[in-house]
Amino acid sequence: MGIGSIGRDEKLASYLLRLVMSFLFNFTIGIFGAVVVFIFNLFSLIKSFQANVLTGAVFFTLASIAAISFAMTW
């Protein structure tokens, strides 16, 4: 039974609610995964520029906060 199948005894409203909830769940997991991958790749980006520790830490912190806040407001 996939997401596109509606049961015989299922009303249209409950089917649409299930569809919307599935979409929101998948979207939330996708955004969370994108933020995690971004933060891991951010470290290698900073490392490739060979920035000093203080500058790299400040940039990493600010960029991570910006990515997380974007994901939370989306």
mmJSON file of the N, C-alpha and C atoms, coordinates in Angstrom:
{"data_MODEL":{"atom_site":{
"group_PDB":["ATOM","ATOM","ATOM","ATOM","ATOM","ATOM","ATOM","ATOM","ATOM","ATOM","ATOM","ATOM","ATOM","ATOM","ATOM","ATOM","ATOM","ATOM","ATOM","ATOM","ATOM","ATOM","ATOM","ATOM","ATOM","ATOM","ATOM","ATOM","ATOM","ATOM","ATOM","ATOM","ATOM","ATOM","ATOM","ATOM","ATOM","ATOM","ATOM","ATOM","ATOM","ATOM","ATOM","ATOM","ATOM","ATOM","ATOM","ATOM","ATOM","ATOM","ATOM","ATOM","ATOM","ATOM","ATOM","ATOM","ATOM","ATOM","ATOM","ATOM","ATOM","ATOM","ATOM","ATOM","ATOM","ATOM","ATOM","ATOM","ATOM","ATOM","ATOM","ATOM","ATOM","ATOM","ATOM","ATOM","ATOM","ATOM","ATOM","ATOM","ATOM","ATOM","ATOM","ATOM","ATOM","ATOM","ATOM","ATOM","ATOM","ATOM","ATOM","ATOM","ATOM","ATOM","ATOM","ATOM","ATOM","ATOM","ATOM","ATOM","ATOM","ATOM","ATOM","ATOM","ATOM","ATOM","ATOM","ATOM","ATOM","ATOM","ATOM","ATOM","ATOM","ATOM","ATOM","ATOM","ATOM","ATOM","ATOM","ATOM","ATOM","ATOM","ATOM","ATOM","ATOM","ATOM","ATOM","ATOM","ATOM","ATOM","ATOM","ATOM","ATOM","ATOM","ATOM","ATOM","ATOM","ATOM","ATOM","ATOM","ATOM","ATOM","ATOM","ATOM","ATOM","ATOM","ATOM","ATOM","ATOM","ATOM","ATOM","ATOM","ATOM","ATOM","ATOM","ATOM","ATOM","ATOM","ATOM","ATOM","ATOM","ATOM","ATOM","ATOM","ATOM","ATOM","ATOM","ATOM","ATOM","ATOM","ATOM","ATOM","ATOM","ATOM","ATOM","ATOM","ATOM","ATOM","ATOM","ATOM","ATOM","ATOM","ATOM","ATOM","ATOM","ATOM","ATOM","ATOM","ATOM","ATOM","ATOM","ATOM","ATOM","ATOM","ATOM","ATOM","ATOM","ATOM","ATOM","ATOM","ATOM","ATOM","ATOM","ATOM","ATOM","ATOM","ATOM","ATOM","ATOM","ATOM","ATOM","ATOM","ATOM","ATOM","ATOM","ATOM","ATOM","ATOM","ATOM","ATOM","ATOM","ATOM"],
"id":[1,2,3,4,5,6,7,8,9,10,11,12,13,14,15,16,17,18,19,20,21,22,23,24,25,26,27,28,29,30,31,32,33,34,35,36,37,38,39,40,41,42,43,44,45,46,47,48,49,50,51,52,53,54,55,56,57,58,59,60,61,62,63,64,65,66,67,68,69,70,71,72,73,74,75,76,77,78,79,80,81,82,83,84,85,86,87,88,89,90,91,92,93,94,95,96,97,98,99,100,101,102,103,104,105,106,107,108,109,110,111,112,113,114,115,116,117,118,119,120,121,122,123,124,125,126,127,128,129,130,131,132,133,134,135,136,137,138,139,140,141,142,143,144,145,146,147,148,149,150,151,152,153,154,155,156,157,158,159,160,161,162,163,164,165,166,167,168,169,170,171,172,173,174,175,176,177,178,179,180,181,182,183,184,185,186,187,188,189,190,191,192,193,194,195,196,197,198,199,200,201,202,203,204,205,206,207,208,209,210,211,212,213,214,215,216,217,218,219,220,221,222],
"type_symbol":["N","C","C","N","C","C","N","C","C","N","C","C","N","C","C","N","C","C","N","C","C","N","C","C","N","C","C","N","C","C","N","C","C","N","C","C","N","C","C","N","C","C","N","C","C","N","C","C","N","C","C","N","C","C","N","C","C","N","C","C","N","C","C","N","C","C","N","C","C","N","C","C","N","C","C","N","C","C","N","C","C","N","C","C","N","C","C","N","C","C","N","C","C","N","C","C","N","C","C","N","C","C","N","C","C","N","C","C","N","C","C","N","C","C","N","C","C","N","C","C","N","C","C","N","C","C","N","C","C","N","C","C","N","C","C","N","C","C","N","C","C","N","C","C","N","C","C","N","C","C","N","C","C","N","C","C","N","C","C","N","C","C","N","C","C","N","C","C","N","C","C","N","C","C","N","C","C","N","C","C","N","C","C","N","C","C","N","C","C","N","C","C","N","C","C","N","C","C","N","C","C","N","C","C","N","C","C","N","C","C","N","C","C","N","C","C","N","C","C","N","C","C"],
"label_atom_id":["N","CA","C","N","CA","C","N","CA","C","N","CA","C","N","CA","C","N","CA","C","N","CA","C","N","CA","C","N","CA","C","N","CA","C","N","CA","C","N","CA","C","N","CA","C","N","CA","C","N","CA","C","N","CA","C","N","CA","C","N","CA","C","N","CA","C","N","CA","C","N","CA","C","N","CA","C","N","CA","C","N","CA","C","N","CA","C","N","CA","C","N","CA","C","N","CA","C","N","CA","C","N","CA","C","N","CA","C","N","CA","C","N","CA","C","N","CA","C","N","CA","C","N","CA","C","N","CA","C","N","CA","C","N","CA","C","N","CA","C","N","CA","C","N","CA","C","N","CA","C","N","CA","C","N","CA","C","N","CA","C","N","CA","C","N","CA","C","N","CA","C","N","CA","C","N","CA","C","N","CA","C","N","CA","C","N","CA","C","N","CA","C","N","CA","C","N","CA","C","N","CA","C","N","CA","C","N","CA","C","N","CA","C","N","CA","C","N","CA","C","N","CA","C","N","CA","C","N","CA","C","N","CA","C","N","CA","C","N","CA","C","N","CA","C","N","CA","C","N","CA","C","N","CA","C","N","CA","C"],
"label_alt_id":[null,null,null,null,null,null,null,null,null,null,null,null,null,null,null,null,null,null,null,null,null,null,null,null,null,null,null,null,null,null,null,null,null,null,null,null,null,null,null,null,null,null,null,null,null,null,null,null,null,null,null,null,null,null,null,null,null,null,null,null,null,null,null,null,null,null,null,null,null,null,null,null,null,null,null,null,null,null,null,null,null,null,null,null,null,null,null,null,null,null,null,null,null,null,null,null,null,null,null,null,null,null,null,null,null,null,null,null,null,null,null,null,null,null,null,null,null,null,null,null,null,null,null,null,null,null,null,null,null,null,null,null,null,null,null,null,null,null,null,null,null,null,null,null,null,null,null,null,null,null,null,null,null,null,null,null,null,null,null,null,null,null,null,null,null,null,null,null,null,null,null,null,null,null,null,null,null,null,null,null,null,null,null,null,null,null,null,null,null,null,null,null,null,null,null,null,null,null,null,null,null,null,null,null,null,null,null,null,null,null,null,null,null,null,null,null,null,null,null,null,null,null],
"label_comp_id":["MET","MET","MET","GLY","GLY","GLY","ILE","ILE","ILE","GLY","GLY","GLY","SER","SER","SER","ILE","ILE","ILE","GLY","GLY","GLY","ARG","ARG","ARG","ASP","ASP","ASP","GLU","GLU","GLU","LYS","LYS","LYS","LEU","LEU","LEU","ALA","ALA","ALA","SER","SER","SER","TYR","TYR","TYR","LEU","LEU","LEU","LEU","LEU","LEU","ARG","ARG","ARG","LEU","LEU","LEU","VAL","VAL","VAL","MET","MET","MET","SER","SER","SER","PHE","PHE","PHE","LEU","LEU","LEU","PHE","PHE","PHE","ASN","ASN","ASN","PHE","PHE","PHE","THR","THR","THR","ILE","ILE","ILE","GLY","GLY","GLY","ILE","ILE","ILE","PHE","PHE","PHE","GLY","GLY","GLY","ALA","ALA","ALA","VAL","VAL","VAL","VAL","VAL","VAL","VAL","VAL","VAL","PHE","PHE","PHE","ILE","ILE","ILE","PHE","PHE","PHE","ASN","ASN","ASN","LEU","LEU","LEU","PHE","PHE","PHE","SER","SER","SER","LEU","LEU","LEU","ILE","ILE","ILE","LYS","LYS","LYS","SER","SER","SER","PHE","PHE","PHE","GLN","GLN","GLN","ALA","ALA","ALA","ASN","ASN","ASN","VAL","VAL","VAL","LEU","LEU","LEU","THR","THR","THR","GLY","GLY","GLY","ALA","ALA","ALA","VAL","VAL","VAL","PHE","PHE","PHE","PHE","PHE","PHE","THR","THR","THR","LEU","LEU","LEU","ALA","ALA","ALA","SER","SER","SER","ILE","ILE","ILE","ALA","ALA","ALA","ALA","ALA","ALA","ILE","ILE","ILE","SER","SER","SER","PHE","PHE","PHE","ALA","ALA","ALA","MET","MET","MET","THR","THR","THR","TRP","TRP","TRP"],
"label_asym_id":["A","A","A","A","A","A","A","A","A","A","A","A","A","A","A","A","A","A","A","A","A","A","A","A","A","A","A","A","A","A","A","A","A","A","A","A","A","A","A","A","A","A","A","A","A","A","A","A","A","A","A","A","A","A","A","A","A","A","A","A","A","A","A","A","A","A","A","A","A","A","A","A","A","A","A","A","A","A","A","A","A","A","A","A","A","A","A","A","A","A","A","A","A","A","A","A","A","A","A","A","A","A","A","A","A","A","A","A","A","A","A","A","A","A","A","A","A","A","A","A","A","A","A","A","A","A","A","A","A","A","A","A","A","A","A","A","A","A","A","A","A","A","A","A","A","A","A","A","A","A","A","A","A","A","A","A","A","A","A","A","A","A","A","A","A","A","A","A","A","A","A","A","A","A","A","A","A","A","A","A","A","A","A","A","A","A","A","A","A","A","A","A","A","A","A","A","A","A","A","A","A","A","A","A","A","A","A","A","A","A","A","A","A","A","A","A","A","A","A","A","A","A"],
"label_entity_id":["1","1","1","1","1","1","1","1","1","1","1","1","1","1","1","1","1","1","1","1","1","1","1","1","1","1","1","1","1","1","1","1","1","1","1","1","1","1","1","1","1","1","1","1","1","1","1","1","1","1","1","1","1","1","1","1","1","1","1","1","1","1","1","1","1","1","1","1","1","1","1","1","1","1","1","1","1","1","1","1","1","1","1","1","1","1","1","1","1","1","1","1","1","1","1","1","1","1","1","1","1","1","1","1","1","1","1","1","1","1","1","1","1","1","1","1","1","1","1","1","1","1","1","1","1","1","1","1","1","1","1","1","1","1","1","1","1","1","1","1","1","1","1","1","1","1","1","1","1","1","1","1","1","1","1","1","1","1","1","1","1","1","1","1","1","1","1","1","1","1","1","1","1","1","1","1","1","1","1","1","1","1","1","1","1","1","1","1","1","1","1","1","1","1","1","1","1","1","1","1","1","1","1","1","1","1","1","1","1","1","1","1","1","1","1","1","1","1","1","1","1","1"],
"label_seq_id":[1,1,1,2,2,2,3,3,3,4,4,4,5,5,5,6,6,6,7,7,7,8,8,8,9,9,9,10,10,10,11,11,11,12,12,12,13,13,13,14,14,14,15,15,15,16,16,16,17,17,17,18,18,18,19,19,19,20,20,20,21,21,21,22,22,22,23,23,23,24,24,24,25,25,25,26,26,26,27,27,27,28,28,28,29,29,29,30,30,30,31,31,31,32,32,32,33,33,33,34,34,34,35,35,35,36,36,36,37,37,37,38,38,38,39,39,39,40,40,40,41,41,41,42,42,42,43,43,43,44,44,44,45,45,45,46,46,46,47,47,47,48,48,48,49,49,49,50,50,50,51,51,51,52,52,52,53,53,53,54,54,54,55,55,55,56,56,56,57,57,57,58,58,58,59,59,59,60,60,60,61,61,61,62,62,62,63,63,63,64,64,64,65,65,65,66,66,66,67,67,67,68,68,68,69,69,69,70,70,70,71,71,71,72,72,72,73,73,73,74,74,74],
"pdbx_PDB_ins_code":[null,null,null,null,null,null,null,null,null,null,null,null,null,null,null,null,null,null,null,null,null,null,null,null,null,null,null,null,null,null,null,null,null,null,null,null,null,null,null,null,null,null,null,null,null,null,null,null,null,null,null,null,null,null,null,null,null,null,null,null,null,null,null,null,null,null,null,null,null,null,null,null,null,null,null,null,null,null,null,null,null,null,null,null,null,null,null,null,null,null,null,null,null,null,null,null,null,null,null,null,null,null,null,null,null,null,null,null,null,null,null,null,null,null,null,null,null,null,null,null,null,null,null,null,null,null,null,null,null,null,null,null,null,null,null,null,null,null,null,null,null,null,null,null,null,null,null,null,null,null,null,null,null,null,null,null,null,null,null,null,null,null,null,null,null,null,null,null,null,null,null,null,null,null,null,null,null,null,null,null,null,null,null,null,null,null,null,null,null,null,null,null,null,null,null,null,null,null,null,null,null,null,null,null,null,null,null,null,null,null,null,null,null,null,null,null,null,null,null,null,null,null],
"Cartn_x":[0.851,0.0,0.896,0.93,1.782,1.072,1.762,1.202,0.081,0.129,-0.863,-2.14,-2.214,-3.398,-4.351,-5.591,-6.629,-7.429,-7.694,-8.427,-9.907,-10.566,-11.99,-12.82,-12.438,-13.222,-12.639,-11.638,-10.988,-11.658,-11.943,-12.561,-11.493,-11.912,-10.998,-10.216,-10.862,-10.186,-9.065,-9.295,-8.242,-7.112,-7.437,-6.402,-5.526,-6.155,-5.398,-4.557,-5.096,-4.333,-3.115,-3.293,-2.174,-1.141,-1.576,-0.675,0.128,-0.535,0.142,1.122,0.744,1.633,2.858,2.683,3.815,4.751,4.198,5.008,5.805,5.168,5.856,6.947,6.693,7.695,8.91,8.678,9.79,10.561,9.869,10.516,11.376,10.865,11.602,12.873,12.777,13.945,14.956,14.491,15.38,16.113,15.406,16.041,17.058,16.714,17.65,18.903,18.729,19.879,20.747,20.125,20.884,21.711,21.161,21.901,23.077,22.87,23.951,25.078,24.747,25.767,26.478,25.736,26.345,27.364,27.022,27.929,29.182,29.035,30.217,31.098,30.499,31.284,31.868,31.262,31.774,33.145,33.319,34.613,35.71,35.445,36.469,36.706,35.688,35.871,36.803,36.579,37.434,38.856,38.976,40.299,41.032,40.334,40.976,41.497,40.866,41.34,42.502,42.804,43.897,43.797,42.607,42.393,42.95,43.288,43.758,42.593,42.909,41.922,40.788,41.117,40.087,39.137,39.677,38.838,37.993,38.592,37.855,36.733,36.999,35.971,34.821,35.145,34.087,33.244,33.896,33.151,32.312,32.885,32.143,30.912,31.075,29.952,28.863,29.257,28.258,27.561,28.312,27.705,26.798,27.167,26.317,25.027,25.137,23.938,23.031,23.621,22.816,22.098,22.79,22.158,21.03,21.272,20.242,19.05,19.294,18.173,17.375,18.051,17.32,16.43,16.961,16.175,14.993,15.193,14.104,12.996,13.37,12.338,11.667,12.285,11.713,10.464],
"Cartn_y":[-1.168,0.0,1.23,1.936,3.106,4.373,5.468,6.756,7.172,6.699,7.105,6.283,5.291,4.441,4.856,4.91,5.266,3.999,3.791,2.601,2.704,1.58,1.572,2.327,2.227,2.859,4.195,4.677,5.925,7.101,8.121,9.305,10.18,11.071,11.932,12.845,13.373,14.278,13.567,12.35,11.624,11.224,10.94,10.632,11.854,13.021,14.253,14.635,14.436,14.711,13.793,12.518,11.575,11.973,12.428,12.86,14.099,15.075,16.292,15.969,15.126,14.768,14.019,13.162,12.442,13.412,14.363,15.373,16.199,16.649,17.449,16.65,15.385,14.538,14.368,14.058,13.874,15.173,16.276,17.569,17.926,17.654,17.94,17.1,15.829,14.955,15.417,15.826,16.302,17.574,18.522,19.774,19.497,18.641,18.3,17.64,16.73,16.074,17.058,18.0,18.996,19.885,20.246,21.078,20.304,19.038,18.229,18.07,17.789,17.647,18.976,20.074,21.389,21.673,21.365,21.64,20.776,19.511,18.663,19.154,19.592,20.103,21.489,22.222,23.53,23.409,22.378,22.161,21.949,21.132,20.902,22.148,22.977,24.235,25.169,25.297,26.154,25.603,24.288,23.66,23.9,23.917,24.112,25.55,26.515,27.895,28.16,27.217,27.306,28.569,28.806,29.957,29.647,30.715,30.465,29.972,29.478,28.783,29.715,30.91,31.831,32.245,32.627,33.026,31.864,30.683,29.507,29.142,29.245,28.911,29.906,31.18,32.199,32.006,31.786,31.583,30.314,29.244,27.99,28.17,28.859,29.082,29.919,31.014,31.895,31.229,30.513,29.842,28.701,28.006,26.935,27.49,28.585,29.216,29.719,30.275,30.763,29.611,28.49,27.344,26.762,26.65,26.095,27.037,28.344,29.285,29.322,29.169,29.106,27.871,26.746,25.502,25.594,26.232,26.342,27.293,28.353,29.272,28.81,27.925,27.435,26.66],
"Cartn_z":[0.0,0.0,0.0,-1.089,-1.222,-0.804,-0.956,-0.569,-1.517,-2.742,-3.719,-3.703,-2.845,-2.854,-1.744,-2.09,-1.125,-0.823,0.452,0.867,0.505,0.524,0.176,1.199,2.469,3.532,3.972,3.262,3.646,2.948,3.711,3.137,2.484,1.621,0.885,1.826,2.851,3.787,4.535,4.981,5.698,4.752,3.511,2.521,2.253,2.072,1.834,3.044,4.242,5.458,5.55,5.216,5.221,4.182,3.036,1.981,2.399,2.998,3.454,4.575,5.512,6.611,6.106,5.135,4.553,3.841,3.12,2.446,3.452,4.525,5.535,6.236,6.512,7.156,6.245,4.981,4.049,3.831,3.763,3.582,4.791,5.985,7.211,7.297,6.985,7.006,5.952,4.794,3.741,4.116,4.714,5.143,6.239,7.186,8.263,7.701,6.761,6.132,5.365,4.686,3.932,4.857,6.002,6.955,7.54,7.866,8.418,7.4,6.148,5.109,4.874,4.902,4.728,5.824,7.065,8.177,8.071,7.686,7.518,6.367,5.28,4.157,4.447,5.331,5.711,6.369,7.169,7.812,6.776,5.761,4.734,3.885,3.708,2.982,3.745,5.027,5.852,5.876,5.955,5.966,4.645,3.538,2.239,2.068,2.754,2.692,3.64,4.505,5.476,6.332,6.83,7.704,9.091,9.832,11.193,12.053,13.233,14.051,14.486,14.91,15.392,14.268,13.138,12.0,11.507,11.429,10.989,11.938,13.238,14.229,14.191,14.044,13.975,12.719,11.583,10.346,10.407,10.94,11.068,11.948,13.055,13.965,13.308,12.68,12.064,10.877,10.055,8.906,9.361,10.408,10.933,11.515,12.255,12.814,11.699,10.649,9.521,8.822,8.635,7.973,8.827,10.11,11.009,11.102,11.177,11.261,9.966,8.83,7.559,7.526,7.952,7.949,8.92,10.045,11.024,10.551,9.844,9.378,8.095,7.364,6.129,6.453],
"occupancy":[1.0,1.0,1.0,1.0,1.0,1.0,1.0,1.0,1.0,1.0,1.0,1.0,1.0,1.0,1.0,1.0,1.0,1.0,1.0,1.0,1.0,1.0,1.0,1.0,1.0,1.0,1.0,1.0,1.0,1.0,1.0,1.0,1.0,1.0,1.0,1.0,1.0,1.0,1.0,1.0,1.0,1.0,1.0,1.0,1.0,1.0,1.0,1.0,1.0,1.0,1.0,1.0,1.0,1.0,1.0,1.0,1.0,1.0,1.0,1.0,1.0,1.0,1.0,1.0,1.0,1.0,1.0,1.0,1.0,1.0,1.0,1.0,1.0,1.0,1.0,1.0,1.0,1.0,1.0,1.0,1.0,1.0,1.0,1.0,1.0,1.0,1.0,1.0,1.0,1.0,1.0,1.0,1.0,1.0,1.0,1.0,1.0,1.0,1.0,1.0,1.0,1.0,1.0,1.0,1.0,1.0,1.0,1.0,1.0,1.0,1.0,1.0,1.0,1.0,1.0,1.0,1.0,1.0,1.0,1.0,1.0,1.0,1.0,1.0,1.0,1.0,1.0,1.0,1.0,1.0,1.0,1.0,1.0,1.0,1.0,1.0,1.0,1.0,1.0,1.0,1.0,1.0,1.0,1.0,1.0,1.0,1.0,1.0,1.0,1.0,1.0,1.0,1.0,1.0,1.0,1.0,1.0,1.0,1.0,1.0,1.0,1.0,1.0,1.0,1.0,1.0,1.0,1.0,1.0,1.0,1.0,1.0,1.0,1.0,1.0,1.0,1.0,1.0,1.0,1.0,1.0,1.0,1.0,1.0,1.0,1.0,1.0,1.0,1.0,1.0,1.0,1.0,1.0,1.0,1.0,1.0,1.0,1.0,1.0,1.0,1.0,1.0,1.0,1.0,1.0,1.0,1.0,1.0,1.0,1.0,1.0,1.0,1.0,1.0,1.0,1.0,1.0,1.0,1.0,1.0,1.0,1.0],
"B_iso_or_equiv":[0.0,0.0,0.0,0.0,0.0,0.0,0.0,0.0,0.0,0.0,0.0,0.0,0.0,0.0,0.0,0.0,0.0,0.0,0.0,0.0,0.0,0.0,0.0,0.0,0.0,0.0,0.0,0.0,0.0,0.0,0.0,0.0,0.0,0.0,0.0,0.0,0.0,0.0,0.0,0.0,0.0,0.0,0.0,0.0,0.0,0.0,0.0,0.0,0.0,0.0,0.0,0.0,0.0,0.0,0.0,0.0,0.0,0.0,0.0,0.0,0.0,0.0,0.0,0.0,0.0,0.0,0.0,0.0,0.0,0.0,0.0,0.0,0.0,0.0,0.0,0.0,0.0,0.0,0.0,0.0,0.0,0.0,0.0,0.0,0.0,0.0,0.0,0.0,0.0,0.0,0.0,0.0,0.0,0.0,0.0,0.0,0.0,0.0,0.0,0.0,0.0,0.0,0.0,0.0,0.0,0.0,0.0,0.0,0.0,0.0,0.0,0.0,0.0,0.0,0.0,0.0,0.0,0.0,0.0,0.0,0.0,0.0,0.0,0.0,0.0,0.0,0.0,0.0,0.0,0.0,0.0,0.0,0.0,0.0,0.0,0.0,0.0,0.0,0.0,0.0,0.0,0.0,0.0,0.0,0.0,0.0,0.0,0.0,0.0,0.0,0.0,0.0,0.0,0.0,0.0,0.0,0.0,0.0,0.0,0.0,0.0,0.0,0.0,0.0,0.0,0.0,0.0,0.0,0.0,0.0,0.0,0.0,0.0,0.0,0.0,0.0,0.0,0.0,0.0,0.0,0.0,0.0,0.0,0.0,0.0,0.0,0.0,0.0,0.0,0.0,0.0,0.0,0.0,0.0,0.0,0.0,0.0,0.0,0.0,0.0,0.0,0.0,0.0,0.0,0.0,0.0,0.0,0.0,0.0,0.0,0.0,0.0,0.0,0.0,0.0,0.0,0.0,0.0,0.0,0.0,0.0,0.0],
"pdbx_formal_charge":[null,null,null,null,null,null,null,null,null,null,null,null,null,null,null,null,null,null,null,null,null,null,null,null,null,null,null,null,null,null,null,null,null,null,null,null,null,null,null,null,null,null,null,null,null,null,null,null,null,null,null,null,null,null,null,null,null,null,null,null,null,null,null,null,null,null,null,null,null,null,null,null,null,null,null,null,null,null,null,null,null,null,null,null,null,null,null,null,null,null,null,null,null,null,null,null,null,null,null,null,null,null,null,null,null,null,null,null,null,null,null,null,null,null,null,null,null,null,null,null,null,null,null,null,null,null,null,null,null,null,null,null,null,null,null,null,null,null,null,null,null,null,null,null,null,null,null,null,null,null,null,null,null,null,null,null,null,null,null,null,null,null,null,null,null,null,null,null,null,null,null,null,null,null,null,null,null,null,null,null,null,null,null,null,null,null,null,null,null,null,null,null,null,null,null,null,null,null,null,null,null,null,null,null,null,null,null,null,null,null,null,null,null,null,null,null,null,null,null,null,null,null],
"auth_seq_id":[1,1,1,2,2,2,3,3,3,4,4,4,5,5,5,6,6,6,7,7,7,8,8,8,9,9,9,10,10,10,11,11,11,12,12,12,13,13,13,14,14,14,15,15,15,16,16,16,17,17,17,18,18,18,19,19,19,20,20,20,21,21,21,22,22,22,23,23,23,24,24,24,25,25,25,26,26,26,27,27,27,28,28,28,29,29,29,30,30,30,31,31,31,32,32,32,33,33,33,34,34,34,35,35,35,36,36,36,37,37,37,38,38,38,39,39,39,40,40,40,41,41,41,42,42,42,43,43,43,44,44,44,45,45,45,46,46,46,47,47,47,48,48,48,49,49,49,50,50,50,51,51,51,52,52,52,53,53,53,54,54,54,55,55,55,56,56,56,57,57,57,58,58,58,59,59,59,60,60,60,61,61,61,62,62,62,63,63,63,64,64,64,65,65,65,66,66,66,67,67,67,68,68,68,69,69,69,70,70,70,71,71,71,72,72,72,73,73,73,74,74,74],
"auth_comp_id":["MET","MET","MET","GLY","GLY","GLY","ILE","ILE","ILE","GLY","GLY","GLY","SER","SER","SER","ILE","ILE","ILE","GLY","GLY","GLY","ARG","ARG","ARG","ASP","ASP","ASP","GLU","GLU","GLU","LYS","LYS","LYS","LEU","LEU","LEU","ALA","ALA","ALA","SER","SER","SER","TYR","TYR","TYR","LEU","LEU","LEU","LEU","LEU","LEU","ARG","ARG","ARG","LEU","LEU","LEU","VAL","VAL","VAL","MET","MET","MET","SER","SER","SER","PHE","PHE","PHE","LEU","LEU","LEU","PHE","PHE","PHE","ASN","ASN","ASN","PHE","PHE","PHE","THR","THR","THR","ILE","ILE","ILE","GLY","GLY","GLY","ILE","ILE","ILE","PHE","PHE","PHE","GLY","GLY","GLY","ALA","ALA","ALA","VAL","VAL","VAL","VAL","VAL","VAL","VAL","VAL","VAL","PHE","PHE","PHE","ILE","ILE","ILE","PHE","PHE","PHE","ASN","ASN","ASN","LEU","LEU","LEU","PHE","PHE","PHE","SER","SER","SER","LEU","LEU","LEU","ILE","ILE","ILE","LYS","LYS","LYS","SER","SER","SER","PHE","PHE","PHE","GLN","GLN","GLN","ALA","ALA","ALA","ASN","ASN","ASN","VAL","VAL","VAL","LEU","LEU","LEU","THR","THR","THR","GLY","GLY","GLY","ALA","ALA","ALA","VAL","VAL","VAL","PHE","PHE","PHE","PHE","PHE","PHE","THR","THR","THR","LEU","LEU","LEU","ALA","ALA","ALA","SER","SER","SER","ILE","ILE","ILE","ALA","ALA","ALA","ALA","ALA","ALA","ILE","ILE","ILE","SER","SER","SER","PHE","PHE","PHE","ALA","ALA","ALA","MET","MET","MET","THR","THR","THR","TRP","TRP","TRP"],
"auth_asym_id":["A","A","A","A","A","A","A","A","A","A","A","A","A","A","A","A","A","A","A","A","A","A","A","A","A","A","A","A","A","A","A","A","A","A","A","A","A","A","A","A","A","A","A","A","A","A","A","A","A","A","A","A","A","A","A","A","A","A","A","A","A","A","A","A","A","A","A","A","A","A","A","A","A","A","A","A","A","A","A","A","A","A","A","A","A","A","A","A","A","A","A","A","A","A","A","A","A","A","A","A","A","A","A","A","A","A","A","A","A","A","A","A","A","A","A","A","A","A","A","A","A","A","A","A","A","A","A","A","A","A","A","A","A","A","A","A","A","A","A","A","A","A","A","A","A","A","A","A","A","A","A","A","A","A","A","A","A","A","A","A","A","A","A","A","A","A","A","A","A","A","A","A","A","A","A","A","A","A","A","A","A","A","A","A","A","A","A","A","A","A","A","A","A","A","A","A","A","A","A","A","A","A","A","A","A","A","A","A","A","A","A","A","A","A","A","A","A","A","A","A","A","A"],
"auth_atom_id":["N","CA","C","N","CA","C","N","CA","C","N","CA","C","N","CA","C","N","CA","C","N","CA","C","N","CA","C","N","CA","C","N","CA","C","N","CA","C","N","CA","C","N","CA","C","N","CA","C","N","CA","C","N","CA","C","N","CA","C","N","CA","C","N","CA","C","N","CA","C","N","CA","C","N","CA","C","N","CA","C","N","CA","C","N","CA","C","N","CA","C","N","CA","C","N","CA","C","N","CA","C","N","CA","C","N","CA","C","N","CA","C","N","CA","C","N","CA","C","N","CA","C","N","CA","C","N","CA","C","N","CA","C","N","CA","C","N","CA","C","N","CA","C","N","CA","C","N","CA","C","N","CA","C","N","CA","C","N","CA","C","N","CA","C","N","CA","C","N","CA","C","N","CA","C","N","CA","C","N","CA","C","N","CA","C","N","CA","C","N","CA","C","N","CA","C","N","CA","C","N","CA","C","N","CA","C","N","CA","C","N","CA","C","N","CA","C","N","CA","C","N","CA","C","N","CA","C","N","CA","C","N","CA","C","N","CA","C","N","CA","C","N","CA","C","N","CA","C","N","CA","C","N","CA","C","N","CA","C"],
"pdbx_PDB_model_num":[1,1,1,1,1,1,1,1,1,1,1,1,1,1,1,1,1,1,1,1,1,1,1,1,1,1,1,1,1,1,1,1,1,1,1,1,1,1,1,1,1,1,1,1,1,1,1,1,1,1,1,1,1,1,1,1,1,1,1,1,1,1,1,1,1,1,1,1,1,1,1,1,1,1,1,1,1,1,1,1,1,1,1,1,1,1,1,1,1,1,1,1,1,1,1,1,1,1,1,1,1,1,1,1,1,1,1,1,1,1,1,1,1,1,1,1,1,1,1,1,1,1,1,1,1,1,1,1,1,1,1,1,1,1,1,1,1,1,1,1,1,1,1,1,1,1,1,1,1,1,1,1,1,1,1,1,1,1,1,1,1,1,1,1,1,1,1,1,1,1,1,1,1,1,1,1,1,1,1,1,1,1,1,1,1,1,1,1,1,1,1,1,1,1,1,1,1,1,1,1,1,1,1,1,1,1,1,1,1,1,1,1,1,1,1,1,1,1,1,1,1,1]
}}}
